Amino acid sequence: MKTVQISLNSIDKVKSFVNEITKYDYDFDLVSGRYVIDAKSIMGIFSLDLSKPIDLNIHADGALDEILAVLAPYIIK
């Protein structure tokens, strides 16, 4: 598992983020405080406080480099 911080501070970002990660068969969790949400759920994402960075847990072994490259626009360095 790999954890990165991401920013989803607009509706368009949320939609494109979900479209990107639904292409993969791996599990993705968003963690904000005590809440853990399935990152493939648009409704779940909108229940979080999107004004702050969110931790993304990526449960993938094989395609991790490819996934990180696709998610680069959302990752906070």
PDB file of N, CA, C and O in Angstrom:
ATOM      1  N   MET A   1       0.838  -1.185   0.000  1.00  0.00           N
ATOM      2  CA  MET A   1       0.000   0.000   0.000  1.00  0.00           C
ATOM      3  C   MET A   1       0.880   1.244   0.000  1.00  0.00           C
ATOM      4  O   MET A   1       1.925   1.281   0.650  1.00  0.00           O
ATOM      5  N   LYS A   2       0.452   2.240  -0.722  1.00  0.00           N
ATOM      6  CA  LYS A   2       1.156   3.523  -0.784  1.00  0.00           C
ATOM      7  C   LYS A   2       0.165   4.616  -0.423  1.00  0.00           C
ATOM      8  O   LYS A   2      -0.991   4.567  -0.843  1.00  0.00           O
ATOM      9  N   THR A   3       0.605   5.600   0.350  1.00  0.00           N
ATOM     10  CA  THR A   3      -0.243   6.724   0.728  1.00  0.00           C
ATOM     11  C   THR A   3       0.354   8.010   0.178  1.00  0.00           C
ATOM     12  O   THR A   3       1.542   8.280   0.357  1.00  0.00           O
ATOM     13  N   VAL A   4      -0.481   8.806  -0.495  1.00  0.00           N
ATOM     14  CA  VAL A   4      -0.071  10.117  -0.996  1.00  0.00           C
ATOM     15  C   VAL A   4      -1.141  11.128  -0.602  1.00  0.00           C
ATOM     16  O   VAL A   4      -2.293  10.764  -0.363  1.00  0.00           O
ATOM     17  N   GLN A   5      -0.755  12.390  -0.535  1.00  0.00           N
ATOM     18  CA  GLN A   5      -1.724  13.449  -0.267  1.00  0.00           C
ATOM     19  C   GLN A   5      -2.181  14.040  -1.585  1.00  0.00           C
ATOM     20  O   GLN A   5      -1.373  14.331  -2.466  1.00  0.00           O
ATOM     21  N   ILE A   6      -3.500  14.215  -1.709  1.00  0.00           N
ATOM     22  CA  ILE A   6      -4.049  14.780  -2.931  1.00  0.00           C
ATOM     23  C   ILE A   6      -4.938  15.970  -2.610  1.00  0.00           C
ATOM     24  O   ILE A   6      -5.377  16.154  -1.474  1.00  0.00           O
ATOM     25  N   SER A   7      -5.192  16.768  -3.628  1.00  0.00           N
ATOM     26  CA  SER A   7      -6.092  17.904  -3.510  1.00  0.00           C
ATOM     27  C   SER A   7      -7.197  17.752  -4.547  1.00  0.00           C
ATOM     28  O   SER A   7      -6.932  17.622  -5.742  1.00  0.00           O
ATOM     29  N   LEU A   8      -8.438  17.771  -4.073  1.00  0.00           N
ATOM     30  CA  LEU A   8      -9.611  17.691  -4.954  1.00  0.00           C
ATOM     31  C   LEU A   8     -10.491  18.897  -4.649  1.00  0.00           C
ATOM     32  O   LEU A   8     -11.585  18.755  -4.103  1.00  0.00           O
ATOM     33  N   ASN A   9     -10.003  20.087  -5.005  1.00  0.00           N
ATOM     34  CA  ASN A   9     -10.661  21.312  -4.569  1.00  0.00           C
ATOM     35  C   ASN A   9     -11.642  21.894  -5.583  1.00  0.00           C
ATOM     36  O   ASN A   9     -12.021  23.059  -5.470  1.00  0.00           O
ATOM     37  N   SER A  10     -12.064  21.094  -6.579  1.00  0.00           N
ATOM     38  CA  SER A  10     -13.095  21.566  -7.507  1.00  0.00           C
ATOM     39  C   SER A  10     -13.910  20.370  -7.995  1.00  0.00           C
ATOM     40  O   SER A  10     -13.450  19.229  -7.954  1.00  0.00           O
ATOM     41  N   ILE A  11     -15.115  20.650  -8.452  1.00  0.00           N
ATOM     42  CA  ILE A  11     -16.003  19.586  -8.935  1.00  0.00           C
ATOM     43  C   ILE A  11     -15.383  18.880 -10.138  1.00  0.00           C
ATOM     44  O   ILE A  11     -15.456  17.656 -10.248  1.00  0.00           O
ATOM     45  N   ASP A  12     -14.773  19.649 -11.039  1.00  0.00           N
ATOM     46  CA  ASP A  12     -14.140  19.043 -12.218  1.00  0.00           C
ATOM     47  C   ASP A  12     -12.999  18.119 -11.833  1.00  0.00           C
ATOM     48  O   ASP A  12     -12.817  17.064 -12.440  1.00  0.00           O
ATOM     49  N   LYS A  13     -12.222  18.515 -10.817  1.00  0.00           N
ATOM     50  CA  LYS A  13     -11.120  17.671 -10.355  1.00  0.00           C
ATOM     51  C   LYS A  13     -11.648  16.356  -9.797  1.00  0.00           C
ATOM     52  O   LYS A  13     -11.082  15.294 -10.059  1.00  0.00           O
ATOM     53  N   VAL A  14     -12.722  16.425  -9.034  1.00  0.00           N
ATOM     54  CA  VAL A  14     -13.301  15.206  -8.452  1.00  0.00           C
ATOM     55  C   VAL A  14     -13.775  14.269  -9.565  1.00  0.00           C
ATOM     56  O   VAL A  14     -13.497  13.070  -9.527  1.00  0.00           O
ATOM     57  N   LYS A  15     -14.484  14.810 -10.547  1.00  0.00           N
ATOM     58  CA  LYS A  15     -14.994  13.973 -11.637  1.00  0.00           C
ATOM     59  C   LYS A  15     -13.864  13.332 -12.427  1.00  0.00           C
ATOM     60  O   LYS A  15     -13.915  12.135 -12.711  1.00  0.00           O
ATOM     61  N   SER A  16     -12.852  14.097 -12.784  1.00  0.00           N
ATOM     62  CA  SER A  16     -11.754  13.522 -13.567  1.00  0.00           C
ATOM     63  C   SER A  16     -10.942  12.521 -12.740  1.00  0.00           C
ATOM     64  O   SER A  16     -10.472  11.516 -13.272  1.00  0.00           O
ATOM     65  N   PHE A  17     -10.775  12.794 -11.432  1.00  0.00           N
ATOM     66  CA  PHE A  17     -10.067  11.874 -10.545  1.00  0.00           C
ATOM     67  C   PHE A  17     -10.782  10.518 -10.495  1.00  0.00           C
ATOM     68  O   PHE A  17     -10.148   9.473 -10.642  1.00  0.00           O
ATOM     69  N   VAL A  18     -12.089  10.541 -10.288  1.00  0.00           N
ATOM     70  CA  VAL A  18     -12.855   9.297 -10.214  1.00  0.00           C
ATOM     71  C   VAL A  18     -12.804   8.569 -11.553  1.00  0.00           C
ATOM     72  O   VAL A  18     -12.672   7.345 -11.579  1.00  0.00           O
ATOM     73  N   ASN A  19     -12.905   9.299 -12.668  1.00  0.00           N
ATOM     74  CA  ASN A  19     -12.811   8.658 -13.985  1.00  0.00           C
ATOM     75  C   ASN A  19     -11.477   7.964 -14.179  1.00  0.00           C
ATOM     76  O   ASN A  19     -11.423   6.888 -14.774  1.00  0.00           O
ATOM     77  N   GLU A  20     -10.395   8.563 -13.685  1.00  0.00           N
ATOM     78  CA  GLU A  20      -9.061   7.956 -13.837  1.00  0.00           C
ATOM     79  C   GLU A  20      -8.924   6.686 -13.006  1.00  0.00           C
ATOM     80  O   GLU A  20      -8.451   5.668 -13.512  1.00  0.00           O
ATOM     81  N   ILE A  21      -9.334   6.729 -11.726  1.00  0.00           N
ATOM     82  CA  ILE A  21      -9.061   5.567 -10.871  1.00  0.00           C
ATOM     83  C   ILE A  21     -10.037   4.416 -11.099  1.00  0.00           C
ATOM     84  O   ILE A  21      -9.733   3.278 -10.743  1.00  0.00           O
ATOM     85  N   THR A  22     -11.205   4.689 -11.685  1.00  0.00           N
ATOM     86  CA  THR A  22     -12.124   3.575 -11.953  1.00  0.00           C
ATOM     87  C   THR A  22     -11.618   2.675 -13.075  1.00  0.00           C
ATOM     88  O   THR A  22     -12.167   1.594 -13.289  1.00  0.00           O
ATOM     89  N   LYS A  23     -10.589   3.098 -13.789  1.00  0.00           N
ATOM     90  CA  LYS A  23      -9.990   2.264 -14.837  1.00  0.00           C
ATOM     91  C   LYS A  23      -9.170   1.116 -14.243  1.00  0.00           C
ATOM     92  O   LYS A  23      -8.805   0.176 -14.949  1.00  0.00           O
ATOM     93  N   TYR A  24      -8.883   1.200 -12.938  1.00  0.00           N
ATOM     94  CA  TYR A  24      -8.036   0.195 -12.289  1.00  0.00           C
ATOM     95  C   TYR A  24      -8.874  -0.706 -11.390  1.00  0.00           C
ATOM     96  O   TYR A  24      -9.868  -0.268 -10.810  1.00  0.00           O
ATOM     97  N   ASP A  25      -8.464  -1.973 -11.279  1.00  0.00           N
ATOM     98  CA  ASP A  25      -9.173  -2.942 -10.445  1.00  0.00           C
ATOM     99  C   ASP A  25      -8.707  -2.930  -8.992  1.00  0.00           C
ATOM    100  O   ASP A  25      -9.138  -3.768  -8.200  1.00  0.00           O
ATOM    101  N   TYR A  26      -7.849  -2.010  -8.639  1.00  0.00           N
ATOM    102  CA  TYR A  26      -7.324  -1.952  -7.279  1.00  0.00           C
ATOM    103  C   TYR A  26      -8.252  -1.137  -6.385  1.00  0.00           C
ATOM    104  O   TYR A  26      -9.132  -0.421  -6.863  1.00  0.00           O
ATOM    105  N   ASP A  27      -8.034  -1.263  -5.068  1.00  0.00           N
ATOM    106  CA  ASP A  27      -8.811  -0.483  -4.108  1.00  0.00           C
ATOM    107  C   ASP A  27      -8.098   0.830  -3.807  1.00  0.00           C
ATOM    108  O   ASP A  27      -6.877   0.876  -3.657  1.00  0.00           O
ATOM    109  N   PHE A  28      -8.890   1.893  -3.722  1.00  0.00           N
ATOM    110  CA  PHE A  28      -8.386   3.219  -3.386  1.00  0.00           C
ATOM    111  C   PHE A  28      -9.248   3.765  -2.251  1.00  0.00           C
ATOM    112  O   PHE A  28     -10.474   3.788  -2.361  1.00  0.00           O
ATOM    113  N   ASP A  29      -8.620   4.202  -1.167  1.00  0.00           N
ATOM    114  CA  ASP A  29      -9.358   4.776  -0.039  1.00  0.00           C
ATOM    115  C   ASP A  29      -8.916   6.210   0.177  1.00  0.00           C
ATOM    116  O   ASP A  29      -7.728   6.523   0.097  1.00  0.00           O
ATOM    117  N   LEU A  30      -9.883   7.086   0.452  1.00  0.00           N
ATOM    118  CA  LEU A  30      -9.581   8.459   0.843  1.00  0.00           C
ATOM    119  C   LEU A  30      -9.778   8.566   2.346  1.00  0.00           C
ATOM    120  O   LEU A  30     -10.806   8.145   2.877  1.00  0.00           O
ATOM    121  N   VAL A  31      -8.785   9.132   3.033  1.00  0.00           N
ATOM    122  CA  VAL A  31      -8.837   9.255   4.482  1.00  0.00           C
ATOM    123  C   VAL A  31      -8.783  10.730   4.846  1.00  0.00           C
ATOM    124  O   VAL A  31      -7.831  11.438   4.520  1.00  0.00           O
ATOM    125  N   SER A  32      -9.832  11.172   5.531  1.00  0.00           N
ATOM    126  CA  SER A  32      -9.901  12.561   5.991  1.00  0.00           C
ATOM    127  C   SER A  32     -10.359  12.529   7.439  1.00  0.00           C
ATOM    128  O   SER A  32     -11.527  12.273   7.730  1.00  0.00           O
ATOM    129  N   GLY A  33      -9.412  12.793   8.353  1.00  0.00           N
ATOM    130  CA  GLY A  33      -9.738  12.697   9.778  1.00  0.00           C
ATOM    131  C   GLY A  33     -10.088  11.262  10.132  1.00  0.00           C
ATOM    132  O   GLY A  33      -9.289  10.351   9.919  1.00  0.00           O
ATOM    133  N   ARG A  34     -11.291  11.063  10.677  1.00  0.00           N
ATOM    134  CA  ARG A  34     -11.696   9.706  11.065  1.00  0.00           C
ATOM    135  C   ARG A  34     -12.537   9.026   9.995  1.00  0.00           C
ATOM    136  O   ARG A  34     -13.020   7.914  10.204  1.00  0.00           O
ATOM    137  N   TYR A  35     -12.718   9.680   8.855  1.00  0.00           N
ATOM    138  CA  TYR A  35     -13.534   9.121   7.779  1.00  0.00           C
ATOM    139  C   TYR A  35     -12.662   8.419   6.742  1.00  0.00           C
ATOM    140  O   TYR A  35     -11.623   8.937   6.333  1.00  0.00           O
ATOM    141  N   VAL A  36     -13.098   7.241   6.327  1.00  0.00           N
ATOM    142  CA  VAL A  36     -12.439   6.496   5.247  1.00  0.00           C
ATOM    143  C   VAL A  36     -13.505   6.235   4.195  1.00  0.00           C
ATOM    144  O   VAL A  36     -14.528   5.608   4.472  1.00  0.00           O
ATOM    145  N   ILE A  37     -13.254   6.724   2.977  1.00  0.00           N
ATOM    146  CA  ILE A  37     -14.231   6.673   1.897  1.00  0.00           C
ATOM    147  C   ILE A  37     -13.627   5.920   0.716  1.00  0.00           C
ATOM    148  O   ILE A  37     -12.433   6.044   0.443  1.00  0.00           O
ATOM    149  N   ASP A  38     -14.449   5.142   0.020  1.00  0.00           N
ATOM    150  CA  ASP A  38     -14.022   4.513  -1.230  1.00  0.00           C
ATOM    151  C   ASP A  38     -13.784   5.634  -2.247  1.00  0.00           C
ATOM    152  O   ASP A  38     -14.699   6.397  -2.555  1.00  0.00           O
ATOM    153  N   ALA A  39     -12.564   5.732  -2.763  1.00  0.00           N
ATOM    154  CA  ALA A  39     -12.202   6.840  -3.652  1.00  0.00           C
ATOM    155  C   ALA A  39     -12.916   6.767  -5.001  1.00  0.00           C
ATOM    156  O   ALA A  39     -12.884   7.732  -5.764  1.00  0.00           O
ATOM    157  N   LYS A  40     -13.553   5.645  -5.305  1.00  0.00           N
ATOM    158  CA  LYS A  40     -14.283   5.525  -6.571  1.00  0.00           C
ATOM    159  C   LYS A  40     -15.720   6.024  -6.445  1.00  0.00           C
ATOM    160  O   LYS A  40     -16.476   5.989  -7.415  1.00  0.00           O
ATOM    161  N   SER A  41     -16.097   6.488  -5.255  1.00  0.00           N
ATOM    162  CA  SER A  41     -17.458   6.953  -4.997  1.00  0.00           C
ATOM    163  C   SER A  41     -17.515   8.482  -5.030  1.00  0.00           C
ATOM    164  O   SER A  41     -17.008   9.146  -4.127  1.00  0.00           O
ATOM    165  N   ILE A  42     -18.128   9.027  -6.063  1.00  0.00           N
ATOM    166  CA  ILE A  42     -18.241  10.490  -6.156  1.00  0.00           C
ATOM    167  C   ILE A  42     -19.032  11.038  -4.971  1.00  0.00           C
ATOM    168  O   ILE A  42     -18.648  12.048  -4.382  1.00  0.00           O
ATOM    169  N   MET A  43     -20.124  10.381  -4.624  1.00  0.00           N
ATOM    170  CA  MET A  43     -20.942  10.851  -3.491  1.00  0.00           C
ATOM    171  C   MET A  43     -20.134  10.818  -2.196  1.00  0.00           C
ATOM    172  O   MET A  43     -20.235  11.727  -1.372  1.00  0.00           O
ATOM    173  N   GLY A  44     -19.340   9.776  -2.022  1.00  0.00           N
ATOM    174  CA  GLY A  44     -18.510   9.684  -0.828  1.00  0.00           C
ATOM    175  C   GLY A  44     -17.491  10.806  -0.762  1.00  0.00           C
ATOM    176  O   GLY A  44     -17.268  11.382   0.303  1.00  0.00           O
ATOM    177  N   ILE A  45     -16.870  11.120  -1.889  1.00  0.00           N
ATOM    178  CA  ILE A  45     -15.868  12.190  -1.930  1.00  0.00           C
ATOM    179  C   ILE A  45     -16.496  13.522  -1.564  1.00  0.00           C
ATOM    180  O   ILE A  45     -15.895  14.308  -0.831  1.00  0.00           O
ATOM    181  N   PHE A  46     -17.704  13.788  -2.064  1.00  0.00           N
ATOM    182  CA  PHE A  46     -18.351  15.066  -1.767  1.00  0.00           C
ATOM    183  C   PHE A  46     -18.805  15.169  -0.312  1.00  0.00           C
ATOM    184  O   PHE A  46     -19.186  16.251   0.134  1.00  0.00           O
ATOM    185  N   SER A  47     -18.772  14.062   0.436  1.00  0.00           N
ATOM    186  CA  SER A  47     -19.115  14.123   1.859  1.00  0.00           C
ATOM    187  C   SER A  47     -17.911  14.551   2.705  1.00  0.00           C
ATOM    188  O   SER A  47     -18.049  14.797   3.903  1.00  0.00           O
ATOM    189  N   LEU A  48     -16.732  14.637   2.078  1.00  0.00           N
ATOM    190  CA  LEU A  48     -15.518  15.041   2.792  1.00  0.00           C
ATOM    191  C   LEU A  48     -15.310  16.549   2.702  1.00  0.00           C
ATOM    192  O   LEU A  48     -15.925  17.223   1.875  1.00  0.00           O
ATOM    193  N   ASP A  49     -14.441  17.068   3.559  1.00  0.00           N
ATOM    194  CA  ASP A  49     -14.044  18.477   3.502  1.00  0.00           C
ATOM    195  C   ASP A  49     -12.969  18.599   2.422  1.00  0.00           C
ATOM    196  O   ASP A  49     -11.811  18.248   2.653  1.00  0.00           O
ATOM    197  N   LEU A  50     -13.348  19.093   1.252  1.00  0.00           N
ATOM    198  CA  LEU A  50     -12.433  19.141   0.112  1.00  0.00           C
ATOM    199  C   LEU A  50     -11.545  20.383   0.112  1.00  0.00           C
ATOM    200  O   LEU A  50     -10.734  20.561  -0.796  1.00  0.00           O
ATOM    201  N   SER A  51     -11.690  21.237   1.115  1.00  0.00           N
ATOM    202  CA  SER A  51     -10.843  22.429   1.172  1.00  0.00           C
ATOM    203  C   SER A  51      -9.447  22.092   1.701  1.00  0.00           C
ATOM    204  O   SER A  51      -8.526  22.902   1.585  1.00  0.00           O
ATOM    205  N   LYS A  52      -9.289  20.902   2.281  1.00  0.00           N
ATOM    206  CA  LYS A  52      -8.005  20.476   2.841  1.00  0.00           C
ATOM    207  C   LYS A  52      -7.454  19.306   2.023  1.00  0.00           C
ATOM    208  O   LYS A  52      -8.210  18.609   1.347  1.00  0.00           O
ATOM    209  N   PRO A  53      -6.147  19.095   2.086  1.00  0.00           N
ATOM    210  CA  PRO A  53      -5.576  17.907   1.422  1.00  0.00           C
ATOM    211  C   PRO A  53      -6.134  16.630   2.040  1.00  0.00           C
ATOM    212  O   PRO A  53      -6.452  16.593   3.229  1.00  0.00           O
ATOM    213  N   ILE A  54      -6.249  15.597   1.234  1.00  0.00           N
ATOM    214  CA  ILE A  54      -6.811  14.314   1.660  1.00  0.00           C
ATOM    215  C   ILE A  54      -5.759  13.232   1.400  1.00  0.00           C
ATOM    216  O   ILE A  54      -5.052  13.269   0.393  1.00  0.00           O
ATOM    217  N   ASP A  55      -5.668  12.270   2.319  1.00  0.00           N
ATOM    218  CA  ASP A  55      -4.759  11.138   2.120  1.00  0.00           C
ATOM    219  C   ASP A  55      -5.424  10.102   1.222  1.00  0.00           C
ATOM    220  O   ASP A  55      -6.571   9.717   1.448  1.00  0.00           O
ATOM    221  N   LEU A  56      -4.699   9.657   0.208  1.00  0.00           N
ATOM    222  CA  LEU A  56      -5.173   8.604  -0.682  1.00  0.00           C
ATOM    223  C   LEU A  56      -4.333   7.359  -0.433  1.00  0.00           C
ATOM    224  O   LEU A  56      -3.116   7.377  -0.618  1.00  0.00           O
ATOM    225  N   ASN A  57      -4.990   6.267  -0.008  1.00  0.00           N
ATOM    226  CA  ASN A  57      -4.322   4.984   0.166  1.00  0.00           C
ATOM    227  C   ASN A  57      -4.542   4.175  -1.100  1.00  0.00           C
ATOM    228  O   ASN A  57      -5.680   3.910  -1.487  1.00  0.00           O
ATOM    229  N   ILE A  58      -3.445   3.782  -1.745  1.00  0.00           N
ATOM    230  CA  ILE A  58      -3.500   3.005  -2.976  1.00  0.00           C
ATOM    231  C   ILE A  58      -3.119   1.570  -2.643  1.00  0.00           C
ATOM    232  O   ILE A  58      -1.990   1.303  -2.233  1.00  0.00           O
ATOM    233  N   HIS A  59      -4.055   0.652  -2.817  1.00  0.00           N
ATOM    234  CA  HIS A  59      -3.810  -0.760  -2.515  1.00  0.00           C
ATOM    235  C   HIS A  59      -3.478  -1.486  -3.813  1.00  0.00           C
ATOM    236  O   HIS A  59      -4.271  -2.283  -4.314  1.00  0.00           O
ATOM    237  N   ALA A  60      -2.299  -1.199  -4.348  1.00  0.00           N
ATOM    238  CA  ALA A  60      -1.876  -1.806  -5.614  1.00  0.00           C
ATOM    239  C   ALA A  60      -0.396  -2.165  -5.502  1.00  0.00           C
ATOM    240  O   ALA A  60       0.394  -1.431  -4.909  1.00  0.00           O
ATOM    241  N   ASP A  61      -0.049  -3.285  -6.072  1.00  0.00           N
ATOM    242  CA  ASP A  61       1.351  -3.695  -6.053  1.00  0.00           C
ATOM    243  C   ASP A  61       1.996  -3.516  -7.418  1.00  0.00           C
ATOM    244  O   ASP A  61       3.039  -2.873  -7.539  1.00  0.00           O
ATOM    245  N   GLY A  62       1.377  -4.083  -8.438  1.00  0.00           N
ATOM    246  CA  GLY A  62       1.990  -4.142  -9.754  1.00  0.00           C
ATOM    247  C   GLY A  62       2.082  -2.828 -10.497  1.00  0.00           C
ATOM    248  O   GLY A  62       3.154  -2.482 -10.996  1.00  0.00           O
ATOM    249  N   ALA A  63       0.999  -2.089 -10.587  1.00  0.00           N
ATOM    250  CA  ALA A  63       0.935  -0.916 -11.461  1.00  0.00           C
ATOM    251  C   ALA A  63       1.109   0.392 -10.707  1.00  0.00           C
ATOM    252  O   ALA A  63       0.598   1.425 -11.138  1.00  0.00           O
ATOM    253  N   LEU A  64       1.818   0.363  -9.595  1.00  0.00           N
ATOM    254  CA  LEU A  64       1.918   1.550  -8.742  1.00  0.00           C
ATOM    255  C   LEU A  64       2.545   2.738  -9.464  1.00  0.00           C
ATOM    256  O   LEU A  64       2.051   3.858  -9.332  1.00  0.00           O
ATOM    257  N   ASP A  65       3.610   2.527 -10.215  1.00  0.00           N
ATOM    258  CA  ASP A  65       4.258   3.628 -10.938  1.00  0.00           C
ATOM    259  C   ASP A  65       3.315   4.241 -11.971  1.00  0.00           C
ATOM    260  O   ASP A  65       3.258   5.462 -12.121  1.00  0.00           O
ATOM    261  N   GLU A  66       2.580   3.390 -12.677  1.00  0.00           N
ATOM    262  CA  GLU A  66       1.625   3.871 -13.679  1.00  0.00           C
ATOM    263  C   GLU A  66       0.510   4.686 -13.014  1.00  0.00           C
ATOM    264  O   GLU A  66       0.130   5.748 -13.507  1.00  0.00           O
ATOM    265  N   ILE A  67      -0.002   4.182 -11.900  1.00  0.00           N
ATOM    266  CA  ILE A  67      -1.075   4.881 -11.177  1.00  0.00           C
ATOM    267  C   ILE A  67      -0.594   6.232 -10.671  1.00  0.00           C
ATOM    268  O   ILE A  67      -1.309   7.227 -10.794  1.00  0.00           O
ATOM    269  N   LEU A  68       0.598   6.283 -10.109  1.00  0.00           N
ATOM    270  CA  LEU A  68       1.142   7.549  -9.603  1.00  0.00           C
ATOM    271  C   LEU A  68       1.335   8.554 -10.730  1.00  0.00           C
ATOM    272  O   LEU A  68       1.148   9.754 -10.529  1.00  0.00           O
ATOM    273  N   ALA A  69       1.709   8.074 -11.914  1.00  0.00           N
ATOM    274  CA  ALA A  69       1.873   8.966 -13.065  1.00  0.00           C
ATOM    275  C   ALA A  69       0.530   9.551 -13.486  1.00  0.00           C
ATOM    276  O   ALA A  69       0.440  10.736 -13.805  1.00  0.00           O
ATOM    277  N   VAL A  70      -0.507   8.729 -13.487  1.00  0.00           N
ATOM    278  CA  VAL A  70      -1.850   9.185 -13.862  1.00  0.00           C
ATOM    279  C   VAL A  70      -2.397  10.175 -12.829  1.00  0.00           C
ATOM    280  O   VAL A  70      -3.094  11.126 -13.183  1.00  0.00           O
ATOM    281  N   LEU A  71      -2.081   9.950 -11.565  1.00  0.00           N
ATOM    282  CA  LEU A  71      -2.605  10.788 -10.489  1.00  0.00           C
ATOM    283  C   LEU A  71      -1.740  12.010 -10.193  1.00  0.00           C
ATOM    284  O   LEU A  71      -2.059  12.781  -9.288  1.00  0.00           O
ATOM    285  N   ALA A  72      -0.672  12.197 -10.927  1.00  0.00           N
ATOM    286  CA  ALA A  72       0.257  13.313 -10.681  1.00  0.00           C
ATOM    287  C   ALA A  72      -0.412  14.690 -10.593  1.00  0.00           C
ATOM    288  O   ALA A  72      -0.010  15.493  -9.751  1.00  0.00           O
ATOM    289  N   PRO A  73      -1.425  14.999 -11.432  1.00  0.00           N
ATOM    290  CA  PRO A  73      -2.043  16.324 -11.326  1.00  0.00           C
ATOM    291  C   PRO A  73      -2.760  16.589 -10.000  1.00  0.00           C
ATOM    292  O   PRO A  73      -3.015  17.741  -9.650  1.00  0.00           O
ATOM    293  N   TYR A  74      -3.083  15.528  -9.269  1.00  0.00           N
ATOM    294  CA  TYR A  74      -3.829  15.676  -8.015  1.00  0.00           C
ATOM    295  C   TYR A  74      -2.929  15.606  -6.787  1.00  0.00           C
ATOM    296  O   TYR A  74      -3.309  16.058  -5.707  1.00  0.00           O
ATOM    297  N   ILE A  75      -1.733  15.036  -6.954  1.00  0.00           N
ATOM    298  CA  ILE A  75      -0.847  14.803  -5.814  1.00  0.00           C
ATOM    299  C   ILE A  75      -0.179  16.102  -5.390  1.00  0.00           C
ATOM    300  O   ILE A  75       0.293  16.880  -6.219  1.00  0.00           O
ATOM    301  N   ILE A  76      -0.151  16.318  -4.070  1.00  0.00           N
ATOM    302  CA  ILE A  76       0.527  17.476  -3.491  1.00  0.00           C
ATOM    303  C   ILE A  76       1.957  17.064  -3.195  1.00  0.00           C
ATOM    304  O   ILE A  76       2.194  16.088  -2.484  1.00  0.00           O
ATOM    305  N   LYS A  77       2.902  17.801  -3.735  1.00  0.00           N
ATOM    306  CA  LYS A  77       4.327  17.456  -3.554  1.00  0.00           C
ATOM    307  C   LYS A  77       4.794  17.831  -2.172  1.00  0.00           C
ATOM    308  O   LYS A  77       5.959  17.619  -1.835  1.00  0.00           O
TER     309      LYS A  77
END
